Amino acid sequence: MNDSPPRPFRFRTDRELKHPQVLSLLEEHLAGMRAASPPECVFALDPAGSPTATKPSWSPWAPSRN
């Protein structure tokens, strides 16, 4: 058993919102919202038109479990 304290998340800047894991998370979120909510209540970030160099997004990343 590992008794070391958990390492904190690292935040990464994604200026174009193209990282495959971030896109996958957004798709999964949107699919869940569509499955559980009325259409008029489903909102999601549009990866094609959102962050730019002047409006970046940030995502938290868990440390690897190595």
PDB file of N, CA, C and O in Angstrom:
ATOM      1  N   MET A   1       0.843  -1.192   0.000  1.00  0.00           N
ATOM      2  CA  MET A   1       0.000   0.000   0.000  1.00  0.00           C
ATOM      3  C   MET A   1       0.885   1.252   0.000  1.00  0.00           C
ATOM      4  O   MET A   1       1.904   1.295   0.689  1.00  0.00           O
ATOM      5  N   ASN A   2       0.508   2.224  -0.742  1.00  0.00           N
ATOM      6  CA  ASN A   2       1.273   3.458  -0.856  1.00  0.00           C
ATOM      7  C   ASN A   2       0.682   4.495   0.090  1.00  0.00           C
ATOM      8  O   ASN A   2      -0.467   4.904  -0.078  1.00  0.00           O
ATOM      9  N   ASP A   3       1.456   4.921   1.079  1.00  0.00           N
ATOM     10  CA  ASP A   3       0.971   5.903   2.054  1.00  0.00           C
ATOM     11  C   ASP A   3       1.399   7.321   1.732  1.00  0.00           C
ATOM     12  O   ASP A   3       1.191   8.225   2.542  1.00  0.00           O
ATOM     13  N   SER A   4       1.992   7.535   0.564  1.00  0.00           N
ATOM     14  CA  SER A   4       2.411   8.887   0.213  1.00  0.00           C
ATOM     15  C   SER A   4       1.187   9.748  -0.076  1.00  0.00           C
ATOM     16  O   SER A   4       0.171   9.242  -0.553  1.00  0.00           O
ATOM     17  N   PRO A   5       1.279  11.040   0.207  1.00  0.00           N
ATOM     18  CA  PRO A   5       0.140  11.924  -0.038  1.00  0.00           C
ATOM     19  C   PRO A   5      -0.137  12.039  -1.536  1.00  0.00           C
ATOM     20  O   PRO A   5       0.778  11.918  -2.350  1.00  0.00           O
ATOM     21  N   PRO A   6      -1.384  12.270  -1.894  1.00  0.00           N
ATOM     22  CA  PRO A   6      -1.703  12.412  -3.322  1.00  0.00           C
ATOM     23  C   PRO A   6      -1.021  13.639  -3.905  1.00  0.00           C
ATOM     24  O   PRO A   6      -0.874  14.665  -3.242  1.00  0.00           O
ATOM     25  N   ARG A   7      -0.617  13.513  -5.136  1.00  0.00           N
ATOM     26  CA  ARG A   7      -0.014  14.658  -5.815  1.00  0.00           C
ATOM     27  C   ARG A   7      -1.122  15.529  -6.387  1.00  0.00           C
ATOM     28  O   ARG A   7      -2.154  15.014  -6.817  1.00  0.00           O
ATOM     29  N   PRO A   8      -0.923  16.834  -6.396  1.00  0.00           N
ATOM     30  CA  PRO A   8      -1.964  17.730  -6.907  1.00  0.00           C
ATOM     31  C   PRO A   8      -2.103  17.632  -8.426  1.00  0.00           C
ATOM     32  O   PRO A   8      -1.204  17.175  -9.133  1.00  0.00           O
ATOM     33  N   PHE A   9      -3.252  18.074  -8.888  1.00  0.00           N
ATOM     34  CA  PHE A   9      -3.474  18.159 -10.327  1.00  0.00           C
ATOM     35  C   PHE A   9      -2.545  19.209 -10.922  1.00  0.00           C
ATOM     36  O   PHE A   9      -2.153  20.164 -10.251  1.00  0.00           O
ATOM     37  N   ARG A  10      -2.203  19.016 -12.182  1.00  0.00           N
ATOM     38  CA  ARG A  10      -1.482  20.037 -12.938  1.00  0.00           C
ATOM     39  C   ARG A  10      -2.473  20.662 -13.906  1.00  0.00           C
ATOM     40  O   ARG A  10      -3.294  19.956 -14.492  1.00  0.00           O
ATOM     41  N   PHE A  11      -2.409  21.948 -14.077  1.00  0.00           N
ATOM     42  CA  PHE A  11      -3.286  22.624 -15.028  1.00  0.00           C
ATOM     43  C   PHE A  11      -2.505  22.916 -16.290  1.00  0.00           C
ATOM     44  O   PHE A  11      -1.390  23.435 -16.247  1.00  0.00           O
ATOM     45  N   ARG A  12      -3.111  22.572 -17.416  1.00  0.00           N
ATOM     46  CA  ARG A  12      -2.493  22.807 -18.724  1.00  0.00           C
ATOM     47  C   ARG A  12      -3.331  23.810 -19.502  1.00  0.00           C
ATOM     48  O   ARG A  12      -4.559  23.825 -19.420  1.00  0.00           O
ATOM     49  N   THR A  13      -2.640  24.637 -20.249  1.00  0.00           N
ATOM     50  CA  THR A  13      -3.314  25.586 -21.132  1.00  0.00           C
ATOM     51  C   THR A  13      -3.454  24.952 -22.496  1.00  0.00           C
ATOM     52  O   THR A  13      -2.503  24.381 -23.031  1.00  0.00           O
ATOM     53  N   ASP A  14      -4.643  25.054 -23.054  1.00  0.00           N
ATOM     54  CA  ASP A  14      -4.896  24.524 -24.397  1.00  0.00           C
ATOM     55  C   ASP A  14      -5.457  25.669 -25.225  1.00  0.00           C
ATOM     56  O   ASP A  14      -6.643  25.988 -25.140  1.00  0.00           O
ATOM     57  N   ARG A  15      -4.603  26.275 -26.017  1.00  0.00           N
ATOM     58  CA  ARG A  15      -5.014  27.468 -26.754  1.00  0.00           C
ATOM     59  C   ARG A  15      -5.918  27.173 -27.949  1.00  0.00           C
ATOM     60  O   ARG A  15      -6.590  28.080 -28.442  1.00  0.00           O
ATOM     61  N   GLU A  16      -5.952  25.939 -28.422  1.00  0.00           N
ATOM     62  CA  GLU A  16      -6.795  25.623 -29.568  1.00  0.00           C
ATOM     63  C   GLU A  16      -7.778  24.495 -29.272  1.00  0.00           C
ATOM     64  O   GLU A  16      -8.525  24.088 -30.162  1.00  0.00           O
ATOM     65  N   LEU A  17      -7.793  23.996 -28.076  1.00  0.00           N
ATOM     66  CA  LEU A  17      -8.700  22.933 -27.645  1.00  0.00           C
ATOM     67  C   LEU A  17      -8.660  21.753 -28.611  1.00  0.00           C
ATOM     68  O   LEU A  17      -9.681  21.358 -29.175  1.00  0.00           O
ATOM     69  N   LYS A  18      -7.453  21.193 -28.790  1.00  0.00           N
ATOM     70  CA  LYS A  18      -7.274  20.097 -29.736  1.00  0.00           C
ATOM     71  C   LYS A  18      -6.765  18.814 -29.101  1.00  0.00           C
ATOM     72  O   LYS A  18      -6.652  17.801 -29.792  1.00  0.00           O
ATOM     73  N   HIS A  19      -6.458  18.819 -27.822  1.00  0.00           N
ATOM     74  CA  HIS A  19      -5.910  17.608 -27.210  1.00  0.00           C
ATOM     75  C   HIS A  19      -6.968  16.502 -27.265  1.00  0.00           C
ATOM     76  O   HIS A  19      -8.106  16.732 -26.857  1.00  0.00           O
ATOM     77  N   PRO A  20      -6.622  15.318 -27.755  1.00  0.00           N
ATOM     78  CA  PRO A  20      -7.593  14.238 -27.920  1.00  0.00           C
ATOM     79  C   PRO A  20      -8.327  13.863 -26.631  1.00  0.00           C
ATOM     80  O   PRO A  20      -9.515  13.545 -26.672  1.00  0.00           O
ATOM     81  N   GLN A  21      -7.640  13.895 -25.495  1.00  0.00           N
ATOM     82  CA  GLN A  21      -8.316  13.538 -24.247  1.00  0.00           C
ATOM     83  C   GLN A  21      -9.315  14.608 -23.820  1.00  0.00           C
ATOM     84  O   GLN A  21     -10.357  14.285 -23.250  1.00  0.00           O
ATOM     85  N   VAL A  22      -9.017  15.861 -24.085  1.00  0.00           N
ATOM     86  CA  VAL A  22      -9.954  16.939 -23.762  1.00  0.00           C
ATOM     87  C   VAL A  22     -11.176  16.849 -24.678  1.00  0.00           C
ATOM     88  O   VAL A  22     -12.312  16.985 -24.222  1.00  0.00           O
ATOM     89  N   LEU A  23     -10.939  16.622 -25.963  1.00  0.00           N
ATOM     90  CA  LEU A  23     -12.054  16.486 -26.901  1.00  0.00           C
ATOM     91  C   LEU A  23     -12.935  15.293 -26.537  1.00  0.00           C
ATOM     92  O   LEU A  23     -14.159  15.371 -26.636  1.00  0.00           O
ATOM     93  N   SER A  24     -12.321  14.199 -26.120  1.00  0.00           N
ATOM     94  CA  SER A  24     -13.075  13.016 -25.707  1.00  0.00           C
ATOM     95  C   SER A  24     -13.935  13.315 -24.480  1.00  0.00           C
ATOM     96  O   SER A  24     -15.087  12.890 -24.409  1.00  0.00           O
ATOM     97  N   LEU A  25     -13.381  14.038 -23.525  1.00  0.00           N
ATOM     98  CA  LEU A  25     -14.147  14.418 -22.337  1.00  0.00           C
ATOM     99  C   LEU A  25     -15.344  15.290 -22.705  1.00  0.00           C
ATOM    100  O   LEU A  25     -16.442  15.091 -22.185  1.00  0.00           O
ATOM    101  N   LEU A  26     -15.137  16.250 -23.594  1.00  0.00           N
ATOM    102  CA  LEU A  26     -16.242  17.113 -24.030  1.00  0.00           C
ATOM    103  C   LEU A  26     -17.325  16.299 -24.739  1.00  0.00           C
ATOM    104  O   LEU A  26     -18.514  16.523 -24.511  1.00  0.00           O
ATOM    105  N   GLU A  27     -16.926  15.357 -25.596  1.00  0.00           N
ATOM    106  CA  GLU A  27     -17.894  14.503 -26.298  1.00  0.00           C
ATOM    107  C   GLU A  27     -18.680  13.642 -25.315  1.00  0.00           C
ATOM    108  O   GLU A  27     -19.896  13.499 -25.439  1.00  0.00           O
ATOM    109  N   GLU A  28     -17.977  13.069 -24.335  1.00  0.00           N
ATOM    110  CA  GLU A  28     -18.639  12.232 -23.334  1.00  0.00           C
ATOM    111  C   GLU A  28     -19.633  13.052 -22.512  1.00  0.00           C
ATOM    112  O   GLU A  28     -20.740  12.596 -22.229  1.00  0.00           O
ATOM    113  N   HIS A  29     -19.234  14.250 -22.138  1.00  0.00           N
ATOM    114  CA  HIS A  29     -20.122  15.139 -21.384  1.00  0.00           C
ATOM    115  C   HIS A  29     -21.374  15.470 -22.197  1.00  0.00           C
ATOM    116  O   HIS A  29     -22.490  15.411 -21.681  1.00  0.00           O
ATOM    117  N   LEU A  30     -21.187  15.812 -23.445  1.00  0.00           N
ATOM    118  CA  LEU A  30     -22.319  16.174 -24.299  1.00  0.00           C
ATOM    119  C   LEU A  30     -23.258  14.982 -24.508  1.00  0.00           C
ATOM    120  O   LEU A  30     -24.477  15.149 -24.477  1.00  0.00           O
ATOM    121  N   ALA A  31     -22.716  13.803 -24.718  1.00  0.00           N
ATOM    122  CA  ALA A  31     -23.544  12.602 -24.880  1.00  0.00           C
ATOM    123  C   ALA A  31     -24.358  12.340 -23.621  1.00  0.00           C
ATOM    124  O   ALA A  31     -25.537  11.996 -23.707  1.00  0.00           O
ATOM    125  N   GLY A  32     -23.746  12.497 -22.463  1.00  0.00           N
ATOM    126  CA  GLY A  32     -24.464  12.317 -21.209  1.00  0.00           C
ATOM    127  C   GLY A  32     -25.557  13.350 -21.024  1.00  0.00           C
ATOM    128  O   GLY A  32     -26.648  13.031 -20.551  1.00  0.00           O
ATOM    129  N   MET A  33     -25.268  14.582 -21.395  1.00  0.00           N
ATOM    130  CA  MET A  33     -26.284  15.639 -21.290  1.00  0.00           C
ATOM    131  C   MET A  33     -27.454  15.361 -22.225  1.00  0.00           C
ATOM    132  O   MET A  33     -28.610  15.536 -21.838  1.00  0.00           O
ATOM    133  N   ARG A  34     -27.170  14.933 -23.438  1.00  0.00           N
ATOM    134  CA  ARG A  34     -28.252  14.624 -24.390  1.00  0.00           C
ATOM    135  C   ARG A  34     -29.100  13.456 -23.906  1.00  0.00           C
ATOM    136  O   ARG A  34     -30.308  13.427 -24.144  1.00  0.00           O
ATOM    137  N   ALA A  35     -28.475  12.486 -23.223  1.00  0.00           N
ATOM    138  CA  ALA A  35     -29.204  11.319 -22.737  1.00  0.00           C
ATOM    139  C   ALA A  35     -30.070  11.633 -21.522  1.00  0.00           C
ATOM    140  O   ALA A  35     -31.081  10.968 -21.294  1.00  0.00           O
ATOM    141  N   ALA A  36     -29.685  12.633 -20.747  1.00  0.00           N
ATOM    142  CA  ALA A  36     -30.368  12.876 -19.475  1.00  0.00           C
ATOM    143  C   ALA A  36     -31.148  14.182 -19.406  1.00  0.00           C
ATOM    144  O   ALA A  36     -31.817  14.440 -18.405  1.00  0.00           O
ATOM    145  N   SER A  37     -31.078  15.006 -20.434  1.00  0.00           N
ATOM    146  CA  SER A  37     -31.688  16.334 -20.363  1.00  0.00           C
ATOM    147  C   SER A  37     -32.541  16.622 -21.583  1.00  0.00           C
ATOM    148  O   SER A  37     -32.299  16.077 -22.660  1.00  0.00           O
ATOM    149  N   PRO A  38     -33.541  17.481 -21.416  1.00  0.00           N
ATOM    150  CA  PRO A  38     -34.299  17.914 -22.593  1.00  0.00           C
ATOM    151  C   PRO A  38     -33.385  18.706 -23.536  1.00  0.00           C
ATOM    152  O   PRO A  38     -32.450  19.364 -23.081  1.00  0.00           O
ATOM    153  N   PRO A  39     -33.649  18.646 -24.838  1.00  0.00           N
ATOM    154  CA  PRO A  39     -32.771  19.317 -25.808  1.00  0.00           C
ATOM    155  C   PRO A  39     -32.523  20.795 -25.510  1.00  0.00           C
ATOM    156  O   PRO A  39     -31.424  21.295 -25.751  1.00  0.00           O
ATOM    157  N   GLU A  40     -33.518  21.489 -24.996  1.00  0.00           N
ATOM    158  CA  GLU A  40     -33.349  22.921 -24.734  1.00  0.00           C
ATOM    159  C   GLU A  40     -32.443  23.194 -23.523  1.00  0.00           C
ATOM    160  O   GLU A  40     -32.101  24.343 -23.247  1.00  0.00           O
ATOM    161  N   CYS A  41     -32.067  22.150 -22.820  1.00  0.00           N
ATOM    162  CA  CYS A  41     -31.204  22.301 -21.636  1.00  0.00           C
ATOM    163  C   CYS A  41     -29.801  21.752 -21.847  1.00  0.00           C
ATOM    164  O   CYS A  41     -29.027  21.648 -20.896  1.00  0.00           O
ATOM    165  N   VAL A  42     -29.467  21.399 -23.081  1.00  0.00           N
ATOM    166  CA  VAL A  42     -28.142  20.832 -23.352  1.00  0.00           C
ATOM    167  C   VAL A  42     -27.249  21.926 -23.924  1.00  0.00           C
ATOM    168  O   VAL A  42     -27.527  22.500 -24.976  1.00  0.00           O
ATOM    169  N   PHE A  43     -26.164  22.196 -23.196  1.00  0.00           N
ATOM    170  CA  PHE A  43     -25.208  23.206 -23.620  1.00  0.00           C
ATOM    171  C   PHE A  43     -23.812  22.613 -23.523  1.00  0.00           C
ATOM    172  O   PHE A  43     -23.513  21.867 -22.590  1.00  0.00           O
ATOM    173  N   ALA A  44     -22.970  22.937 -24.469  1.00  0.00           N
ATOM    174  CA  ALA A  44     -21.600  22.431 -24.423  1.00  0.00           C
ATOM    175  C   ALA A  44     -20.673  23.402 -25.134  1.00  0.00           C
ATOM    176  O   ALA A  44     -21.087  24.178 -25.995  1.00  0.00           O
ATOM    177  N   LEU A  45     -19.425  23.333 -24.753  1.00  0.00           N
ATOM    178  CA  LEU A  45     -18.392  24.118 -25.390  1.00  0.00           C
ATOM    179  C   LEU A  45     -18.170  23.610 -26.806  1.00  0.00           C
ATOM    180  O   LEU A  45     -18.049  22.404 -27.022  1.00  0.00           O
ATOM    181  N   ASP A  46     -18.115  24.504 -27.755  1.00  0.00           N
ATOM    182  CA  ASP A  46     -17.844  24.126 -29.143  1.00  0.00           C
ATOM    183  C   ASP A  46     -16.335  24.163 -29.375  1.00  0.00           C
ATOM    184  O   ASP A  46     -15.755  25.245 -29.458  1.00  0.00           O
ATOM    185  N   PRO A  47     -15.698  23.010 -29.481  1.00  0.00           N
ATOM    186  CA  PRO A  47     -14.243  23.003 -29.650  1.00  0.00           C
ATOM    187  C   PRO A  47     -13.766  23.731 -30.895  1.00  0.00           C
ATOM    188  O   PRO A  47     -12.647  24.242 -30.925  1.00  0.00           O
ATOM    189  N   ALA A  48     -14.598  23.784 -31.915  1.00  0.00           N
ATOM    190  CA  ALA A  48     -14.179  24.416 -33.171  1.00  0.00           C
ATOM    191  C   ALA A  48     -14.137  25.931 -33.073  1.00  0.00           C
ATOM    192  O   ALA A  48     -13.411  26.573 -33.832  1.00  0.00           O
ATOM    193  N   GLY A  49     -14.898  26.520 -32.156  1.00  0.00           N
ATOM    194  CA  GLY A  49     -14.962  27.970 -32.159  1.00  0.00           C
ATOM    195  C   GLY A  49     -14.754  28.638 -30.832  1.00  0.00           C
ATOM    196  O   GLY A  49     -15.140  29.796 -30.673  1.00  0.00           O
ATOM    197  N   SER A  50     -14.166  27.973 -29.878  1.00  0.00           N
ATOM    198  CA  SER A  50     -14.070  28.567 -28.553  1.00  0.00           C
ATOM    199  C   SER A  50     -12.711  29.182 -28.249  1.00  0.00           C
ATOM    200  O   SER A  50     -12.468  30.328 -28.625  1.00  0.00           O
ATOM    201  N   PRO A  51     -11.818  28.459 -27.582  1.00  0.00           N
ATOM    202  CA  PRO A  51     -10.582  29.114 -27.146  1.00  0.00           C
ATOM    203  C   PRO A  51      -9.698  29.568 -28.307  1.00  0.00           C
ATOM    204  O   PRO A  51      -9.681  28.963 -29.379  1.00  0.00           O
ATOM    205  N   THR A  52      -8.996  30.608 -28.066  1.00  0.00           N
ATOM    206  CA  THR A  52      -8.028  31.125 -29.032  1.00  0.00           C
ATOM    207  C   THR A  52      -6.786  31.538 -28.263  1.00  0.00           C
ATOM    208  O   THR A  52      -6.715  31.373 -27.045  1.00  0.00           O
ATOM    209  N   ALA A  53      -5.839  32.060 -28.957  1.00  0.00           N
ATOM    210  CA  ALA A  53      -4.612  32.524 -28.297  1.00  0.00           C
ATOM    211  C   ALA A  53      -4.918  33.608 -27.274  1.00  0.00           C
ATOM    212  O   ALA A  53      -4.199  33.742 -26.283  1.00  0.00           O
ATOM    213  N   THR A  54      -5.971  34.381 -27.498  1.00  0.00           N
ATOM    214  CA  THR A  54      -6.312  35.438 -26.546  1.00  0.00           C
ATOM    215  C   THR A  54      -7.320  34.972 -25.505  1.00  0.00           C
ATOM    216  O   THR A  54      -7.525  35.654 -24.500  1.00  0.00           O
ATOM    217  N   LYS A  55      -7.956  33.818 -25.728  1.00  0.00           N
ATOM    218  CA  LYS A  55      -8.925  33.268 -24.772  1.00  0.00           C
ATOM    219  C   LYS A  55      -8.664  31.773 -24.587  1.00  0.00           C
ATOM    220  O   LYS A  55      -9.452  30.941 -25.039  1.00  0.00           O
ATOM    221  N   PRO A  56      -7.572  31.438 -23.930  1.00  0.00           N
ATOM    222  CA  PRO A  56      -7.247  30.015 -23.782  1.00  0.00           C
ATOM    223  C   PRO A  56      -8.157  29.323 -22.780  1.00  0.00           C
ATOM    224  O   PRO A  56      -8.836  29.978 -21.990  1.00  0.00           O
ATOM    225  N   SER A  57      -8.165  28.013 -22.816  1.00  0.00           N
ATOM    226  CA  SER A  57      -8.867  27.232 -21.805  1.00  0.00           C
ATOM    227  C   SER A  57      -7.816  26.511 -20.972  1.00  0.00           C
ATOM    228  O   SER A  57      -6.671  26.354 -21.396  1.00  0.00           O
ATOM    229  N   TRP A  58      -8.215  26.080 -19.791  1.00  0.00           N
ATOM    230  CA  TRP A  58      -7.321  25.329 -18.912  1.00  0.00           C
ATOM    231  C   TRP A  58      -7.996  24.023 -18.571  1.00  0.00           C
ATOM    232  O   TRP A  58      -9.220  23.958 -18.457  1.00  0.00           O
ATOM    233  N   SER A  59      -7.209  22.990 -18.408  1.00  0.00           N
ATOM    234  CA  SER A  59      -7.754  21.694 -18.009  1.00  0.00           C
ATOM    235  C   SER A  59      -6.872  21.101 -16.915  1.00  0.00           C
ATOM    236  O   SER A  59      -5.645  21.168 -16.991  1.00  0.00           O
ATOM    237  N   PRO A  60      -7.513  20.512 -15.885  1.00  0.00           N
ATOM    238  CA  PRO A  60      -6.727  19.867 -14.836  1.00  0.00           C
ATOM    239  C   PRO A  60      -6.354  18.447 -15.246  1.00  0.00           C
ATOM    240  O   PRO A  60      -7.174  17.727 -15.816  1.00  0.00           O
ATOM    241  N   TRP A  61      -5.138  18.051 -14.961  1.00  0.00           N
ATOM    242  CA  TRP A  61      -4.639  16.726 -15.314  1.00  0.00           C
ATOM    243  C   TRP A  61      -4.151  16.040 -14.058  1.00  0.00           C
ATOM    244  O   TRP A  61      -3.366  16.598 -13.291  1.00  0.00           O
ATOM    245  N   ALA A  62      -4.626  14.819 -13.855  1.00  0.00           N
ATOM    246  CA  ALA A  62      -4.175  14.024 -12.717  1.00  0.00           C
ATOM    247  C   ALA A  62      -2.771  13.520 -12.986  1.00  0.00           C
ATOM    248  O   ALA A  62      -2.416  13.247 -14.132  1.00  0.00           O
ATOM    249  N   PRO A  63      -1.979  13.397 -11.951  1.00  0.00           N
ATOM    250  CA  PRO A  63      -0.632  12.847 -12.162  1.00  0.00           C
ATOM    251  C   PRO A  63      -0.709  11.389 -12.587  1.00  0.00           C
ATOM    252  O   PRO A  63      -1.667  10.686 -12.265  1.00  0.00           O
ATOM    253  N   SER A  64       0.291  10.953 -13.298  1.00  0.00           N
ATOM    254  CA  SER A  64       0.312   9.550 -13.720  1.00  0.00           C
ATOM    255  C   SER A  64       0.452   8.660 -12.490  1.00  0.00           C
ATOM    256  O   SER A  64       0.934   9.095 -11.444  1.00  0.00           O
ATOM    257  N   ARG A  65       0.026   7.421 -12.632  1.00  0.00           N
ATOM    258  CA  ARG A  65       0.064   6.509 -11.493  1.00  0.00           C
ATOM    259  C   ARG A  65       1.280   5.602 -11.538  1.00  0.00           C
ATOM    260  O   ARG A  65       1.238   4.486 -11.020  1.00  0.00           O
ATOM    261  N   ASN A  66       2.338   6.053 -12.135  1.00  0.00           N
ATOM    262  CA  ASN A  66       3.571   5.237 -12.226  1.00  0.00           C
ATOM    263  C   ASN A  66       4.269   5.182 -10.896  1.00  0.00           C
ATOM    264  O   ASN A  66       5.317   4.547 -10.774  1.00  0.00           O
TER     265      ASN A  66
END
